[in-house]
Amino acid sequence: MKIIASDFDGTIYRNRIITDRDKNAVLEWQKNGNHFGIVTGRGTGIISTLAEHGIKLDYAIAYNGAVVLDSEGKILYEDWFERGIEREYQDYAYSLDYEFEHEYDCNVEASDKGKEHQLSLLLKNENDAKELAELLNRKFEGRLTSYSNGQWINTVKYGTSKATGIAHYAELKNVDLKDIYTVGDFFNDLPMLQAFNGYVVDTCHPEMKKLIPNVCIDIAHLTEIAYKN
């Protein structure tokens, strides 16, 4: 069995659609006994989102690697940090000279039981997000890890990444790491692209092609590559 782990926004989901070509390729990939999953900064609702687009996932990895889910949405593994750091994180970010799309409080609900999988910030522009993410990583080293994703910054437990989420799933399924293919388009995808057989889609951020030399047209193209290897 082989595994494809795909980013969602900007990778399989481009121009607000998932093409029929990619849907058919995913179905064929699964019929051949392989697994297909989404690895995203989005939350656990990604499984129903893909179902709405006609794709039944074998697994999903949400919050940039913090939560690993099976095909029905059951949590197989999760990484979280303890509640309480949100205020320090927020106050530090908002004290710096950056423009945010909106500012909001990190509310704590009793049902969360002290867990936090991911914090997010939305800035006015992409360059500011990348720069602030670097500052946050220095400020909270050993406690939190921040990734820039367009105008967004997503922050998870220190050391958590899309790569660690995939590794946990591969261990559960006893899949050889050489049989894992990853594909993305932006900087928060780098950990998984560098850890496994990594590809970028041809519409990725220009800087990504300098970091990841393997380029595919789409998910269908990646399945063709994986079949041959």
Backbone as a ProteinNet text record, in pm:
[ID]
protein_1_A
[PRIMARY]
MKIIASDFDGTIYRNRIITDRDKNAVLEWQKNGNHFGIVTGRGTGIISTLAEHGIKLDYAIAYNGAVVLDSEGKILYEDWFERGIEREYQDYAYSLDYEFEHEYDCNVEASDKGKEHQLSLLLKNENDAKELAELLNRKFEGRLTSYSNGQWINTVKYGTSKATGIAHYAELKNVDLKDIYTVGDFFNDLPMLQAFNGYVVDTCHPEMKKLIPNVCIDIAHLTEIAYKN
[TERTIARY]
83.5	0	86.7	44.7	110.2	12.7	68.1	-11.8	18.5	-86.6	-70.7	-128.4	-49.5	-91.9	-90.5	-208.3	-220.5	-266.8	-204.3	-257.3	-393	-474.7	-606.8	-604.8	-606.7	-615.1	-492.7	-516.9	-409	-343.6	-386.8	-324.9	-428.6	-512.3	-621.4	-740.2	-751.6	-862.6	-807.6	-828.8	-777.5	-890.7	-891.5	-997.9	-1136.5	-1142.6	-1268.1	-1331.8	-1252.1	-1304.5	-1202.3	-1251.7	-1168.1	-1208.2	-1114.7	-1147.5	-1195.1	-1273.9	-1316.2	-1195.4	-1096.2	-974.2	-910.4	-902.1	-843.9	-935.1	-1065.1	-1159.6	-1147.7	-1146	-1137.9	-1004.9	-898.4	-767.1	-760.7	-821.3	-824.3	-902.8	-1017.8	-1099.5	-1022.6	-954.7	-876.6	-761.8	-698.3	-588.9	-637.5	-753.8	-809.1	-853.8	-909.4	-951.6	-833.5	-715.5	-594.2	-531.1	-604.3	-559.4	-471.5	-464.4	-382.7	-469.4	-405.5	-478.2	-452.9	-558.9	-549.4	-603.9	-527.1	-571.9	-534.5	-599.7	-573.1	-496.6	-394.2	-315.1	-322.6	-384.7	-424.5	-410.4	-408.9	-416.5	-559	-654.6	-795.3	-827.4	-950.6	-993	-1045	-1105.3	-1148.5	-1267.7	-1331.2	-1440.9	-1396.6	-1265.8	-1214.5	-1268.8	-1301.3	-1354.7	-1489.5	-1578.7	-1709.4	-1694.9	-1596.8	-1572.5	-1536.9	-1449.1	-1412.2	-1528.5	-1609.5	-1726.2	-1822.1	-1834.7	-1919.8	-1867.9	-1738.8	-1677.9	-1668.1	-1726.3	-1730.5	-1610.9	-1533	-1415.7	-1429.5	-1418.2	-1419.1	-1274.6	-1230.5	-1093.4	-1068.9	-947.2	-906.2	-860.7	-813.9	-769.4	-760	-746.7	-724.2	-633.8	-551.5	-463.9	-492.6	-546.6	-592.9	-497.8	-520.1	-442.9	-292	-247.1	-103.4	-33.9	-102.4	-41.9	-83.1	-160.7	-194	-298.5	-384.1	-489.6	-491.7	-484.7	-492.9	-627.2	-701.9	-837.7	-849.6	-937.2	-966.1	-1074.2	-1119.1	-1213.3	-1348	-1382.7	-1509.8	-1496.8	-1376.4	-1356.2	-1315.4	-1289.1	-1242.9	-1097.2	-1065.3	-928.8	-839.9	-735.2	-639	-517.6	-488.2	-373	-391.9	-344.9	-352.3	-237	-190.6	-91.8	-158.9	-139.2	-197.9	-106.1	-126	-55.5	-157.8	-110.7	-201.7	-256.5	-382.4	-443.8	-368.1	-366.5	-303.1	-199.3	-144.9	-42.4	-103.1	-235.1	-298.4	-282.3	-301.4	-296.1	-156.7	-54.8	82.9	113.9	70	90.5	21.3	-103.5	-182.3	-126.1	-95.2	-44.7	87.6	172.4	301	279.5	196.7	173.5	113.8	14.9	-53.6	29.4	134.7	219.8	318.2	335.5	430.2	363.2	445.3	395.4	349.5	240.9	183.3	34.6	-16.2	-159.2	-230.2	-337.3	-415.3	-548.3	-597.9	-730.5	-836.2	-816.8	-902.4	-826.7	-861.1	-803.3	-914.6	-883.9	-985.7	-921.8	-1003.5	-955.2	-956	-862.5	-860.1	-950.4	-1073.8	-1170.6	-1149.4	-1170.2	-1157.3	-1295.9	-1329.1	-1457.9	-1435.3	-1526.4	-1511.9	-1500.5	-1567.6	-1568.8	-1431.9	-1340.7	-1209	-1117.5	-1154.2	-1081.9	-932.4	-897.6	-759	-673.4	-730.5	-653.2	-663.5	-555.8	-558.5	-474.8	-535.1	-462.3	-390.5	-452.2	-393.2	-446.3	-357.6	-394.2	-370.6	-448.7	-434.7	-440.6	-366.6	-367	-384.1	-456	-477.3	-427.1	-322.6	-261.9	-308.4	-269.4	-310.1	-237.8	-113.2	-40.1	50.2	87.8	163.6	303.2	373.2	509.3	511.6	414.1	406.4	381.2	296.7	267.1	393.3	470.8	594.5	692.8	705.5	798.5	755.8	626.1	577.4	588.2	564.8	578.8	720.7	819.3	958.3	983.5	924.6	939.2	871.9	754.8	683.9	763.1	828.4	908	1026.9	1084	1194.3	1142.3	1031.6	974.8	927.9	865.7	804.3	878.2	1008.1	1087.1	1076.9	1052.5	1037.9	896.8	809.2	670	570.4	593.5	502.3	580.6	516.8	573.1	470.6	515	425.4	463.1	358.8	376.6	300.7	362.2	289.4	224.8	104.4	27.3	-52.5	8.6	-54.6	-56.8	-172.9	-187.7	-206.6	-221.7	-247.2	-117.7	-122.8	-22.9	-97.5	-51.5	-107.5	-2	-40.5	53.9	8.4	99.3	69.5	173.4	157.6	254.6	394.3	494.3	631.6	669.1	720.3	763.8	657.4	531.9	423.5	426.4	402.4	402.7	319.7	300.4	231.5	310.4	442.5	525.2	504	494.3	475.1	337.7	236.9	104.2	104.1	169.1	177.9	254.3	363	443.2	361.7	277.1	191.6	94.6	36.3	-57.6	15.4	132	209.6	246.1	278.1	311	189.2	73.8	-49	-83.5	-55.4	-90.4	26.4	140.2	258.7	300	304.2	342.9	488.3	563.5	702.7	709.2	797.9	806.1	838.5	906	938.3	814.6	704.9	580.4	482.4	532	448.3	483.8	382	399.4	320.5	386.5	322.8	321.7	221.3	210.5	149.9	205.2	156.3	192.1	170.7	194.1	254.5	265.1	308.2	403.1	456.2	563.7	524.9	400	362.2	361.5	373.9	382.8	526	623.7	763.5	802	761.1	803.4	766.9	644.7	606.2	671.4	692	753.7	900.3	965.8	1106.6	1125.5	1024.5	1037.8	1007.6	921.3	878.4	903.7	842.3	854.4	770.7	833.8	760.3	753.6	633	608.9	532.4	554.5	472.6	390	269.3	189.1	247.3	224.3	288.1	240.2	128.9	77.2	119.1	218.4	261.4	325.7	353.3	428.1	563.3	605.5	729.4	851.5	862.1	977.7	981.3	864.8	858.9	932.7	930.6	999.1	1150.1	1200.5	1343.2	1381.1	1284.6	1308.9	1276.5	1174.3	1129.6	1136.2	1231.4	1250.2	1145.2	1074.2	976.1	843.7	796.1	674.5	575.5	448.1	342.2	233.6	159.4	52.8	-64	-99.4	-215.6	-207.6	-312.2	-312.3	-310.1	-382.4	-383.7	-242.9	-168.9	-30.5	54.4	33.5	110.3	81	-44	-74.7	-0.2	10.4	84.8	230.7	289.1	428.1	442.7	350.8	358.8	341.4	255.2	237.1	367.4	445.5	567.5	682	678.2	788.7	771
-120.1	0	124.8	223.8	353	459.8	570.9	680.2	809.7	882.3	1020.1	1110	1209.6	1309.7	1444.9	1501.3	1625.4	1741.1	1855.7	1980.3	2005.9	2089.7	2120.4	2249.9	2364.3	2493.6	2517.6	2543.6	2573.2	2450.7	2331.4	2208.5	2122	2050.3	1979	2071.9	2174.2	2269.9	2400.8	2420.7	2540.4	2606.7	2737.6	2813.8	2770.3	2735	2698	2569.7	2485	2356.5	2244.9	2121.8	2003.6	1944.1	1929.2	1887	1741.8	1709.5	1571.1	1480.7	1535.1	1457.9	1413	1502.7	1465.3	1371.7	1396.8	1307.9	1165.4	1150.9	1017.5	950.4	1029.4	973.5	924.5	999.7	957.8	828.3	819.4	698.7	577.5	593.1	483.8	444.7	543.3	519.9	434.9	468.2	392.9	253	240	107.9	12.6	67.9	-12.6	-43.4	-13	-50.4	50.4	170.5	275.6	372.2	454.1	550.7	693.2	774.6	916.8	998.3	1100.6	1185.3	1330	1415.4	1558.8	1596.5	1679.8	1730.4	1882.5	1945.2	2084.3	2163.7	2295	2381.9	2400.5	2356.4	2365	2267.5	2276	2192.2	2056.9	1986.1	1847.8	1835.9	1946.2	1942.3	1914.9	1899.6	1877.4	1748.7	1650	1523.3	1546.3	1620.5	1648.8	1742	1832.1	1921.2	1840.5	1743	1658.5	1572.6	1525	1445.3	1526	1654.7	1742.3	1756.4	1736.2	1742.4	1604.1	1504.5	1371.4	1283.1	1314.5	1233.9	1179.9	1048.6	982.1	962	1035.4	1026	898	846.2	734.3	784.3	907	969.5	1119.7	1194.3	1338.2	1379.9	1478.7	1534.9	1684.2	1728.7	1866.4	1947.8	2079.7	2172.3	2152.7	2144.9	2135.3	2020.7	1906.9	1787.7	1756.5	1845.1	1826	1717.5	1688.9	1588.6	1495	1365.9	1262.5	1192.6	1185.5	1130.5	1013.2	918.2	812.5	859.9	771.5	809.8	857.2	817.8	856.6	976.8	1028.6	1144.7	1110.4	983.9	944.4	985.8	1044.7	1087.8	966.6	951.4	844.1	889	1018.5	1074.6	1225.4	1285.8	1431.3	1487	1603.8	1682	1811.8	1854.4	1981.3	2047.7	2175.9	2245.7	2288.7	2312	2345.3	2486.6	2501.7	2634.2	2725.7	2854.4	2951.6	3036.2	2982.4	3056.3	3152.9	3138.1	3217.8	3367.9	3412.6	3556.4	3611.9	3539.6	3583.7	3590.6	3488.6	3480.5	3597.1	3618.4	3724	3862.8	3886	4017.5	4048.8	3948	3970.3	4005	3927.2	3951.7	4089.2	4127.1	4254.3	4374.4	4348.9	4459.6	4504.6	4422.6	4453.3	4535.5	4592.5	4688.3	4617.6	4540	4471.2	4502.7	4497.7	4520.2	4386.3	4370	4246.5	4270	4166.2	4174.6	4195.1	4128.4	4149.5	4103	4159.3	4116.8	4058.2	3949.8	3882.9	3816.3	3785.9	3719	3568.2	3500.6	3354.7	3307.4	3283	3246	3102.2	3080	2947.3	2896	2778.4	2717.3	2595.4	2574.2	2463.2	2328.7	2315.6	2187.5	2151.2	2248.5	2221.8	2146.9	2144.7	2067.3	2098.4	2223.4	2263.6	2239.2	2181.8	2151.3	2264.3	2283.6	2373.6	2309.6	2290.4	2229	2332	2448.9	2547.5	2687.7	2785.8	2926.7	2986.7	3088.2	3146.4	3298.2	3360.9	3505.5	3532.2	3638.7	3675	3817.2	3830.2	3959.7	4019.6	4144.7	4215.5	4164.3	4117.1	4070.8	3951.8	3882.1	3758	3777.5	3883.1	3906	3931.1	4007.7	4031.8	3902.6	3816.2	3688.9	3603.4	3599.1	3520.4	3576.4	3708.1	3773	3754.6	3773.9	3759.1	3614.5	3519.1	3377.6	3348.6	3407.2	3388.2	3447.9	3565.1	3627.7	3544.4	3491.1	3406.9	3280.6	3224.8	3104.4	3132.5	3249.2	3285.4	3312.3	3384.6	3420.5	3298.2	3203.4	3088.5	2957.3	2968.5	2848.1	2749.8	2624.3	2520.7	2505.2	2600	2593.4	2585.2	2664.4	2669.4	2673.3	2625.8	2637.3	2706.2	2809.8	2886.9	2867.9	2857.8	2844.1	2954.6	3014.4	3110.8	3037.4	3080.4	3018.5	3129.6	3194.2	3311.8	3423	3482.2	3586.8	3530.7	3399.7	3335.7	3294.8	3294.1	3226.7	3122.2	2997.9	2889.5	2845.5	2833.1	2800.9	2676.8	2581.3	2452.8	2422.9	2308.6	2266.1	2261	2293.7	2294.9	2159.2	2163.5	2041.2	1971	2011.1	1950.9	2007.5	1922.1	1964.9	1868.7	1903.9	1812.2	1681.6	1689.8	1569.1	1476.8	1531.6	1445.9	1379.2	1451.9	1392.8	1274.7	1290.5	1181.3	1063.5	1090.8	983.6	901.2	967.8	894.7	804.2	853.9	772	654	678.6	572.1	462.8	502.8	404.7	319.9	383.5	310.3	209.6	245.6	159.7	73.3	84.4	6.6	25.9	151.8	186.1	229.8	176.4	215.1	361.4	438	581.3	609.9	517.8	539.4	531.3	479.4	466.5	580.6	688.2	804.7	919.2	972.5	1084.3	1203.7	1317.8	1438.2	1546.5	1632.9	1739.9	1863.5	1980.3	2104.4	2222.9	2342.9	2463.5	2578.1	2564.4	2679.8	2637.2	2738	2714.5	2621.1	2623.1	2533.1	2386.6	2362.8	2225.7	2172.5	2259.9	2219	2099.8	2093.7	1978.4	1843.9	1830.9	1702	1679.9	1786.8	1772.9	1732.4	1779.5	1746.8	1611.3	1566.5	1441.1	1317.9	1333.1	1219.2	1248.4	1171.7	1200	1323.8	1440.5	1565.7	1626.2	1674.6	1741.9	1871.3	1969.3	2090.1	2093.5	2150.3	2168.9	2285.6	2285.9	2386.6	2528.6	2543.7	2676.6	2719.4	2654.1	2682.8	2821.4	2862.8	2986	2973.7	3076.5	3068.2	3023	3065.7	3028.3	2878.5	2814.3	2671.6	2586.5	2627.7	2550.4	2553.7	2654.9	2661.3	2565.8	2537	2451.4	2305.4	2281.5	2144.9	2129.3	2053.4	2044.6	1962.3	1874.7	1788.6	1862.6	1870.6	1944.7	1851.8	1859.7	1784.6	1881.7	1843	1928.1	1933.2	1816.5	1803.9	1671.2	1636.1	1510	1390.5	1399.4	1290.8	1262	1367	1351.3	1284.4	1321.5	1261.9	1112.3	1072.5	928.6	852.9	912.8	849.3	828.5	930	920.5	811.1	807.8	711.3	567.7	546.5	411.2	356.8	445.1	402	371.8	429	412.5	289
0	0	0	-79	-81.2	-30.2	12.9	67.8	-6.1	-41	-85.6	22.4	60.6	158.5	88.8	67.8	-8.3	78.6	60.4	114	47.4	110.3	53	-27.1	40.9	-28	-115.6	-241.3	-334.5	-394.5	-352.3	-402.8	-474.4	-399.1	-466.3	-489.3	-405.6	-415.1	-469.9	-601.1	-667.5	-745.7	-742	-809.7	-761.9	-632.1	-564.8	-617.7	-680.6	-728.9	-707.8	-709.3	-725.1	-859.2	-947.8	-1084	-1089.2	-1189.8	-1210.1	-1235.7	-1302.4	-1328.5	-1196.7	-1099.8	-970.4	-892.3	-894.4	-824.6	-877.1	-1009	-1069.8	-1037.8	-1035.3	-1004.5	-860.2	-768.1	-627.2	-611.7	-677.5	-670.7	-723.2	-834.6	-892.7	-800.3	-741.5	-646.5	-529.2	-477	-364.6	-406.3	-524.9	-574.4	-586.8	-607.8	-619.5	-484.1	-376.1	-243	-172.4	-226.9	-167.3	-86.2	-3.7	78.1	29.3	39.2	4.5	120.5	160.7	270.6	249.7	325.1	322.9	449.5	432.3	544.9	536.4	635.4	621.1	750.6	736.7	852.8	899.5	817.9	855.8	969	1019.7	1130.2	1086.5	1181.2	1158.7	1063.6	1030.5	934	792	770.3	635.1	574.1	657.1	604.2	536.3	601.2	540.1	420.8	425.3	311.6	187.8	201.7	87.3	42.1	136.9	100.8	14.2	43.6	-36.5	-178.9	-194.1	-327.5	-392.5	-329.9	-389.6	-362	-259.1	-225.5	-83.8	-69.1	61.1	104	203.7	250	328.7	318.4	403.1	539.2	541.2	666	642.2	749.7	739.6	854.6	827.6	929.8	935	1048.1	1062.5	1148.9	1149.3	1233.3	1216.4	1090.1	1061.2	1134.4	1143.1	1202.1	1343.3	1405.9	1547.1	1571.3	1471.6	1488.8	1368.2	1395.9	1291.7	1305.2	1195.3	1195.8	1099.9	1132.9	1036.6	940	854.2	748.3	801.2	924.6	984.8	1078.6	1091.9	1178	1320.2	1349.2	1481.6	1499	1615	1641.2	1669.7	1589.3	1606.6	1687.7	1677	1748.1	1756.2	1863.8	1872.3	1955.1	1915.1	1988.2	2029.8	2152.3	2194.1	2296.2	2315.9	2421.5	2525	2646.1	2754.9	2739.1	2771.6	2773.5	2868.9	2837.6	2924.7	2854.8	2743.3	2670.8	2568.1	2543.6	2437.4	2458.4	2580.7	2608	2584.3	2629.5	2608.4	2458.7	2387.4	2241.5	2171.3	2205.1	2142.5	2174.6	2302.1	2343.1	2273.5	2261.1	2193.6	2046.1	1977.5	1834.4	1810.3	1890.8	1869.6	1915.1	1993.9	2039	1931.9	1828.9	1722.5	1612.9	1527.2	1427.9	1301	1313.3	1197.9	1188.7	1066.1	1044.4	1030.8	1108.8	1106	1035.6	969	907.1	1014.8	1127.2	1244.2	1367.3	1481	1606.9	1693	1759.8	1839	1959.7	2057.9	2178.6	2159.1	2224.5	2225.1	2338.2	2307.2	2410	2457.8	2585.6	2644.4	2680.6	2627.7	2659.4	2747.3	2840.4	2935.4	2864.9	2750.3	2679.8	2623.3	2615	2558.6	2656.2	2783.4	2884.4	2887.9	2866.6	2878.6	2756.6	2648.8	2528.8	2426.7	2354.7	2239.2	2129.2	2012.7	1901.4	1815.5	1795.5	1705.8	1735.8	1727	1733	1595	1558.5	1425.6	1430.9	1341	1320.9	1172.2	1138.9	998.8	977.3	895.1	870.8	738.8	716.4	595.3	471.6	489.8	371.5	404.1	300.5	309.6	367.8	325.7	374.2	524.3	574.4	717.8	794.4	738.9	804.6	816.5	710.1	711.7	814.3	817.7	909.9	1055.4	1082.1	1219.6	1266.1	1177.3	1215.2	1262.8	1196.9	1237.8	1376.3	1402.1	1533.8	1642.5	1612.1	1708.3	1739.5	1638.9	1662.3	1753.9	1741.6	1831.1	1973.2	1981.4	2111.7	2190.1	2122.1	2190	2161.3	2134.6	2106.8	2223.5	2188.9	2291	2342.7	2304.6	2351	2235.3	2129.7	2016.4	1885.5	1778.7	1644	1555.3	1483.5	1396.5	1250.3	1165.7	1021.5	951	848.8	767.1	650.9	616.4	508	441.4	342.4	284.2	388	409.3	510.3	651.1	660.9	789.9	859	991	1073	1154.8	1147.5	1227.8	1327.9	1453.4	1559.3	1635.7	1648.6	1712.3	1820.1	1884.9	1985.3	1923.3	2002.2	1952.8	1892.5	1770	1703.3	1621.9	1637.7	1560.4	1417.7	1320.9	1181.4	1097.8	973.9	882.7	870.1	878.8	869.7	988.4	1109.5	1226.7	1222.7	1173.9	1161.4	1066.4	951.8	853.5	912.2	982.7	1041.7	1141.2	1219.5	1314.1	1239.4	1129.9	1053.4	988.8	933.6	869.1	968.8	1091.4	1195.1	1230.1	1241	1272.1	1163	1037.9	924.2	877.4	946.7	912.7	766.6	724.6	588.2	585.8	491	474.3	432.4	492.3	463.9	317.6	249.6	108.4	19.9	73.7	-3.1	25.1	83.4	113.1	19.1	-48	-141.1	-88.2	-83.5	-31.3	-137.8	-129.9	-229.4	-164	-196.6	-139.5	-226.9	-169.4	-249	-170.6	-35.6	42.5	154.5	227.2	322.6	436.8	479.9	589.6	546.2	415.2	364.3	365.2	383.6	372.3	459.5	587.3	667.7	604.4	552.9	495.2	358.6	283.1	151.3	163.3	267.4	289	356.4	430.8	505.9	420.9	320	239.8	91.5	1.8	-140.8	-170.5	-171.2	-178.1	-317.2	-350.3	-478.4	-451.7	-537.5	-535.6	-662.8	-653.4	-774.3	-852.8	-983.7	-1068.6	-1041.5	-969.2	-934.4	-793.7	-736.6	-600	-589.8	-466.9	-443.8	-516.1	-589.9	-668.9	-589.4	-464	-382.5	-353.6	-355.2	-322.6	-425.7	-552.7	-656.4	-639.5	-568.9	-540.9	-427.8	-341.7	-226.4	-253.3	-335.3	-368.6	-520.8	-571.7	-716.9	-791.2	-722.1	-787.9	-806.3	-930.1	-961.8	-1032.2	-991.3	-1060.2	-1104.8	-1205.4	-1258.3	-1161	-1107.4	-1019.3	-945.4	-872.5	-797.3	-892.3	-1001.1	-1099.3	-1150	-1178.1	-1223.8	-1116.2	-990.6	-882.1	-869.1	-886.9	-880.6	-990	-1107.5	-1217.2	-1179.9	-1114.9	-1071	-965.6	-869.5	-760.9	-810.1	-907.9	-963.4	-1021.3	-1082.9	-1153.2	-1057.6	-938.4	-843.1	-754.3
[MASK]
+++++++++++++++++++++++++++++++++++++++++++++++++++++++++++++++++++++++++++++++++++++++++++++++++++++++++++++++++++++++++++++++++++++++++++++++++++++++++++++++++++++++++++++++++++++++++++++++++++++++++++++++++++++++++++++++++++++

